[in-house]
Amino acid sequence: MAGGARKHGAHRYTLQVALPTLGTAPPGAIFVYDPYSEGGSGGVSSPTAGYDMYQEAVMEMALTLDTALTGQATNFTTFGVTHRNAAATTKNAFTIVASTTALIFAAFIPANLGVASGGTIPGGGTGTLTIGTGVALPWLLTPGDTITLSAAVTGNGQYAGGISLGFVVAGYGA
């Protein structure tokens, strides 16, 4: 296989951010989808001859915290994942708002985000996923798309620790 060819098989990616102190939101972590890496330094390219053109998508996604979290009504944390196109237009976005005691994350246990809006998050207690824009997984990708992991705090926040978002990009459809 020629160097840089990444279009075969599934690939796992991880985005990480940390809330080192209560009440401070971290900058987001961003993944850029670039399936044709030989396009030049720093740019997202279109395919050259010899590539198969099947569509790829984000097929699976899980949020993992390194410190246990039980939601609360005030001073809470909101986790967000946003999928944007190359023009920075939001295609899909969802949030997990830890504003209820139903949302419980055990430390180091992945919470499966592959659920419908309003669906219970396996690994997240009885907390639910809220889709604000677009659809649930899978998310179809085109070159230049980005996936962003973010966290926001309300009041003093209630979480200080590491946040990891793992996801799988794989072929989609026939």
N, C-alpha and C positions, 0 to 999 in steps of 0.2 A: 504494500500500500504506500502510496506517495506521501511524503511528509505533509502534514496539515489537513489531510482528509479526515473529517470527523463525522461524516454523515451516516455511518453504519453503526447500528447498535444503540443501546441506551447509555446515557451519560448522567452521572449524579453530580449535582452542584450544591454548594453550601454558602449561605450568606450569614454573617454574624455581626451582631451589634451588642453593646453592653450599656447598661444603666449603672454607672459606678456609684451614684448616690441617689437617694430619694428625691423626687421632684425635678430631676434634670433629664430632659429627653435627648437621646443620642442622635447624631446624624444618621441618615439611612445608609443601608448597604445596597449596592446596585450590581446586577448581573446584566451584561450586554450579550444578546444572542448574535453570534457571528459564525454561521456554519461553514463559510468559505474563507478560511483563514489566510489564503495566499494572496489576498487582494491588496496588500501593501501595509505599511506600518500605520497602525492606529485606526485604520478605516474599516468600515463594514462594507463588504463587496457583494456583487452579484456573482452567480456561478459562472465558471468558464466551462468549456466543452469537457465532457467526460463525467460529469456528476449526474447522478440520478436525482430526479426532482420531486421525490415524495415529500409530503408535508411532515414537519415535526411539531410536537406539542409538549407542553408541560403536562405530564400524565399523573404524577403523584406529588404530594407535598406534605411535609410535617414540620410542626413548630416544636422546639424543645427548649426548655429553660434549665439553667444550672442551679436554680434555687426554687424550692416549692413556692407556690402562689395560690392563695385563696382569695377570690374576688371580694370586694367590699363596695358599699354604696357611695362612699365619698373617698376622695384621694385615691383614685384608681388609675390603672394603666390600660392603654389601648394598643393592641398590636395590629399592624396593617400590612397587607401585601398588595402591591399595585403592579399591573401589567400595562405598559405603555408601548405605542408604536414608535417608529423612528422619528416621527414629528412631535413626540412627547404628548400625544393625545392618549388619554386613559382608555384602554380597551376593556379591562377587567380590574376590579378592586374589591377586596373584602376586608373586614375588620373583626377582631375578637376583642370585645370590650369587657374588661374584668370588673364590671360594676355590680356584680351579683355574687352572692356566696355559692351559687350553683356552679360557677366557673372555678374548677380546681385543677391545677397543674401540679403533678408530682415532679420533683427534680429528676432530670435525665430520662424521662419517659416521653417518647415522641407522641405528639397529639396530631392525629390524622386530619388534614384539612381538605380531604377529598370528599366533602359532603355538600349537599344542596344548601341554599340559603335557608336559615332557620333550623338546619339540621344539627343534631347533637354531635359534638366533636369527640370522637373516640380518643381517650387519653386526656380529655379536658373536663372531667366531671360531667355535669349535665349542662354545661355552658354551650351556647350555640354560635354558629358562624353567620355573619350578616354580610350579604353581597350588596354593595352599594351601586356598583356599575358592572354591566356585563353578565357573565355566566359563571357557574361553577366549573371546576376542572372537567375535562381537559381544556387547556388554553392553547389555541393554534398560534404558532410563532412564524414570523417573517424576519429576514435579516434586519438588524437594527433595533428590534424590540428590546425592551428592558423589563426586568423584574426587580422591584424594590421592596426591601424589608424595612419597616419603620416602627417606631414606638412613640407614643405620646403620653403625657401625664396630665391628669386633672388634679388640681390642688397640689398636695405634696407627693402624689403618687404613692404606690404601696409596694413597688418592686424595685429592688436593686440587685442586679446580677446579669449574667450572660443570656443572650437570646440567639438561637440558631434556627435557620430555616433551611431544610434540606428539600431538594426537589429533583425529579427525574425528567429529562428531556429524551423523548423517543419518537420513532416513526409513528405516524397516525394515519389510519385508513389503509386502503389497499395499495 
